[in-house]
Amino acid sequence: MYTKTEKLRIERMSKSRTYLRAYEDAVFLHREDMRAVRLQLEMMKPELALQEQGIRSTVVVFGSTRTGERSDMKLMVEEIEKRLAKNPRNRALQTELAAARRLLAKSRYYDEARHFSRLVTQDCQKGNKMDYVIVTGGGPGIMEAANRGAWDAGGKSIGLNITLPMEQFPNPYITPSLCFQFHYFALRKMHFMLRAKAMVAFPGGYGTMDELFEALTLVQTGKVQSLPVILFGKEFWSRVVDFQYLCDEGVIGPQDLKLFRYADSAEQAWRMIQNFYRKGVGFPRGPKPARGGRKGKAISERIAQVE
């Protein structure tokens, strides 16, 4: 039998952090040395969940977090107008109001994103099929609209949230079992592309452009199989990015102008995607990835395509 002192020593040992199993020790897992393990965990947790849910392919939707429903945007404009009425010479408020009015004008994109996702979900989630499932960054604005459209249709959709300095909460229309949170942007980007059959980029800012040019680069270089990349809102995109100027300057080639198409309605965008896979119409096929291409390929092969 152990003495009282010995029993106390054993009790202290059992409460020591070093006695925890490695996978239960959060402090250990957050060490700088364990980053490779955290990266692997962040790769595998969503991947296994998506496999279990039977998600075979996705349609990625991006767009501004600041573009909301018309009713919300109208209230925002009215609130700024009231503040400006009390201080009409305030230049900051004048600038804020001008931007808010432009966002109000863009609220139609919220409706179009919602309608687009509803169309895709209605057509593709029949029976037990989980193809062309809508996936977004999981936040507000256009992302919310896209998840909401799938929800309207009674289907599933995915949200890939990211931890940010400012708090971000998932929108309420994501399928709960398909709502994920990432720490690493790199792993989140990989999951966006692993099952992607199309990307639709609505008007947005840095985040939207980051994902858009990532996709265009992967297609251009043959790192992923060719897929339709659709810029929704020609008036916006043709002014924001002068692709023809890039071509004229020689920094991209004429063939690179064919890697994307413009759309101005939900029906048009969905028809472009359908035509691509039914007939190969409207987009160049581009170089094939070094590996992959067969159905049911292992995760290691799919990762190789997006490296």
C-alpha positions in Angstrom: 0.0 0.0 0.0 1.1 3.5 -0.8 1.6 6.0 1.9 -0.4 9.2 2.0 2.5 11.2 0.7 3.0 8.7 -2.2 -0.7 8.9 -3.1 -0.6 12.7 -3.2 2.4 12.4 -5.5 0.5 10.1 -7.8 -2.5 12.4 -7.8 -0.2 15.4 -8.8 1.2 13.3 -11.6 -2.2 12.4 -12.9 -3.1 16.1 -13.0 0.1 17.1 -14.8 -0.3 18.3 -18.4 2.5 16.0 -19.5 0.3 13.0 -18.4 -2.4 13.9 -20.8 -2.7 11.8 -24.0 -1.1 13.8 -26.8 -4.3 14.2 -28.8 -6.1 15.5 -25.7 -3.4 18.2 -24.9 -4.6 21.4 -26.5 -1.5 23.3 -25.3 0.8 20.7 -26.9 -1.2 20.7 -30.2 -0.9 24.5 -30.4 2.9 24.5 -30.1 4.8 26.0 -33.0 6.4 22.6 -33.6 3.1 21.0 -34.1 1.9 23.1 -37.1 2.3 20.3 -39.5 0.0 18.1 -37.4 -2.6 20.9 -37.2 -2.4 21.4 -41.0 -3.1 17.7 -41.5 -6.0 17.7 -39.0 -7.5 20.7 -40.8 -7.2 18.9 -44.1 -8.7 15.6 -42.9 -11.5 16.7 -40.6 -13.6 18.4 -43.4 -12.6 15.8 -46.0 -13.9 12.9 -43.9 -17.1 14.7 -43.0 -17.7 15.5 -46.7 -17.1 11.9 -47.6 -19.5 10.7 -44.9 -22.2 13.1 -46.2 -21.7 11.8 -49.8 -20.6 15.1 -51.2 -19.2 14.3 -54.7 -18.9 17.7 -56.3 -19.5 21.3 -55.6 -20.2 24.7 -57.1 -18.2 27.5 -55.4 -19.9 30.9 -54.9 -18.0 34.0 -53.8 -19.0 37.6 -53.4 -19.0 40.6 -51.1 -19.9 40.2 -47.4 -21.3 43.7 -47.6 -24.0 43.0 -50.2 -27.2 42.2 -48.4 -30.9 42.0 -49.0 -32.5 45.2 -50.4 -34.5 45.8 -47.3 -31.4 45.7 -45.1 -29.4 47.9 -47.5 -32.2 50.4 -47.6 -32.3 50.6 -43.9 -28.6 51.2 -43.8 -28.9 54.1 -46.3 -31.7 55.7 -44.4 -29.8 55.5 -41.1 -26.8 57.3 -42.7 -29.1 59.9 -44.3 -30.5 60.7 -40.9 -27.0 61.1 -39.4 -25.9 63.3 -42.4 -29.0 65.5 -42.0 -27.8 66.4 -38.5 -24.3 67.1 -39.8 -24.6 67.9 -43.6 -21.0 69.1 -44.0 -19.4 65.9 -42.7 -17.3 64.6 -45.5 -16.8 61.1 -44.0 -20.6 60.7 -43.8 -21.0 61.9 -47.3 -18.5 59.3 -48.5 -20.2 56.6 -46.4 -23.6 57.4 -47.8 -22.4 57.3 -51.4 -20.9 53.9 -50.8 -24.1 52.7 -49.1 -26.2 53.8 -52.0 -24.0 51.8 -54.4 -24.3 48.8 -52.2 -28.1 49.2 -52.2 -27.9 49.2 -56.0 -25.9 45.9 -55.8 -28.5 44.2 -53.6 -29.9 42.6 -56.7 -26.9 40.4 -56.7 -28.0 39.0 -53.3 -31.3 38.0 -55.0 -29.5 36.6 -58.0 -27.1 34.5 -55.9 -30.0 33.1 -53.9 -31.9 32.3 -57.1 -28.8 30.7 -58.7 -28.2 28.4 -55.8 -31.9 27.4 -55.7 -31.7 26.5 -59.4 -28.6 24.4 -59.0 -29.8 22.6 -55.9 -33.3 21.8 -57.4 -31.7 20.3 -60.4 -28.8 18.4 -58.8 -29.9 17.2 -55.4 -32.4 14.6 -56.3 -32.7 11.3 -54.4 -29.5 10.6 -52.7 -27.3 12.4 -55.2 -25.0 15.0 -53.7 -23.5 16.6 -56.8 -22.9 20.3 -57.5 -23.5 21.2 -53.9 -23.2 24.9 -53.2 -20.1 25.8 -51.1 -19.4 29.3 -49.8 -17.1 31.0 -47.3 -19.9 30.7 -44.8 -20.3 34.3 -43.9 -22.9 37.0 -44.6 -23.7 38.9 -47.8 -23.5 37.0 -51.1 -22.3 33.9 -49.2 -25.4 33.9 -47.1 -27.6 34.4 -50.2 -26.0 31.3 -51.9 -26.5 29.1 -48.8 -30.0 30.5 -48.5 -30.9 29.5 -52.0 -30.0 25.9 -51.4 -31.9 26.1 -48.1 -34.9 27.4 -50.0 -34.8 24.4 -52.3 -34.7 22.0 -49.3 -31.1 21.0 -50.1 -27.7 20.9 -48.5 -25.0 23.5 -48.7 -21.5 23.9 -47.3 -19.9 26.7 -45.4 -16.1 27.0 -45.0 -15.7 29.6 -42.3 -12.3 31.1 -41.3 -11.2 32.6 -38.0 -10.5 36.3 -38.4 -9.3 39.1 -36.1 -12.9 40.4 -36.3 -15.5 37.9 -35.2 -17.3 36.0 -38.0 -20.3 33.9 -37.4 -21.7 31.3 -39.9 -24.8 32.4 -41.6 -28.0 30.5 -40.5 -28.6 28.8 -43.9 -25.6 26.4 -44.0 -26.4 22.7 -43.4 -25.2 22.3 -39.8 -23.3 19.1 -40.5 -21.5 20.8 -43.4 -20.4 24.0 -41.5 -16.7 24.0 -40.9 -14.2 26.5 -39.4 -10.6 26.9 -40.6 -7.6 28.6 -39.1 -5.4 28.2 -42.2 -6.4 30.0 -45.4 -4.3 27.6 -47.4 -6.3 24.6 -46.3 -9.6 26.4 -46.8 -8.5 27.3 -50.3 -7.7 23.7 -51.0 -11.1 22.5 -49.8 -12.8 25.0 -52.1 -11.1 23.5 -55.1 -11.0 19.8 -54.3 -14.5 19.0 -55.5 -15.3 22.2 -57.5 -17.1 21.8 -60.8 -17.6 25.5 -61.3 -16.9 28.9 -59.6 -19.2 31.8 -59.7 -17.7 35.1 -58.5 -20.2 37.9 -57.7 -19.0 41.5 -57.2 -16.7 41.5 -54.2 -13.5 42.9 -52.7 -10.1 41.5 -51.8 -11.3 38.1 -50.6 -13.4 37.5 -53.7 -10.6 38.5 -56.0 -8.1 36.4 -54.1 -10.2 33.3 -54.7 -11.0 34.2 -58.2 -7.4 34.6 -59.3 -6.4 31.5 -57.4 -9.0 29.5 -59.5 -8.0 31.2 -62.8 -4.3 30.4 -62.1 -5.0 26.8 -61.3 -7.0 26.3 -64.5 -4.4 28.3 -66.6 -1.5 26.2 -65.3 -3.4 22.9 -65.5 -3.1 22.2 -61.8 -6.9 21.4 -61.8 -9.1 20.1 -64.6 -10.7 22.9 -66.6 -13.9 24.2 -65.0 -16.2 27.1 -65.8 -15.3 30.3 -64.0 -18.1 32.8 -64.2 -17.9 36.5 -63.4 -21.4 37.5 -62.4 -22.1 41.1 -63.3 -20.3 42.1 -66.4 -20.6 45.9 -65.7 -18.8 45.5 -62.4 -16.1 43.0 -63.4 -15.2 44.6 -66.8 -14.5 47.9 -65.0 -12.8 46.4 -61.9 -10.4 44.2 -63.9 -9.3 45.2 -67.4 -8.4 41.7 -68.6 -8.0 43.0 -72.2 -5.4 45.5 -71.0 -3.5 42.6 -69.3 -3.5 40.8 -72.6 -2.5 43.9 -74.6 0.4 44.4 -72.2 1.5 40.8 -72.9 1.3 39.6 -69.2 -1.5 37.1 -70.1 -2.2 35.5 -73.4 -5.2 35.7 -75.7 -6.2 32.2 -74.7 -6.4 33.3 -71.1 -9.3 35.6 -71.9 -11.3 32.4 -72.6 -10.8 31.0 -69.1 -13.9 32.9 -67.8 -17.2 34.1 -69.0 -19.6 36.9 -67.9 -23.1 36.3 -66.7 -25.9 38.7 -65.7 -28.7 36.3 -64.6 -28.9 33.2 -62.5 -30.4 31.3 -65.4 -27.6 32.3 -67.7 -24.9 31.3 -65.2 -26.4 27.9 -64.6 -26.9 27.3 -68.3 -23.2 28.0 -68.9 -22.2 25.4 -66.4 -24.6 22.8 -67.8 -23.4 23.5 -71.3 -19.8 23.1 -70.3 -20.4 19.6 -69.0 -23.0 18.5 -71.5 -21.3 19.8 -74.7 -18.0 21.4 -73.7 -19.4 24.7 -75.0 -18.0 28.2 -74.3 -14.8 27.4 -72.4 -11.5 26.0 -73.5 -10.5 22.7 -72.1 -7.0 23.7 -71.3 -4.1 21.4 -70.2 -5.0 18.3 -68.2 -3.6 17.9 -64.6 -0.7 15.5 -64.2 -2.8 13.1 -62.1 -6.5 12.3 -61.4 -9.6 12.3 -63.5 -11.3 9.0 -62.6 -14.3 8.8 -60.3 -13.8 8.0 -56.7 -10.2 8.8 -56.6 -8.4 8.9 -53.3 -7.9 12.1 -51.3 -4.1 11.9 -51.9 -4.7 12.1 -55.7 -7.2 15.0 -55.4 -4.7 16.9 -53.3 -2.0 16.3 -55.9 -4.2 18.1 -58.4 -4.5 21.3 -56.3 -0.9 21.5 -55.1 
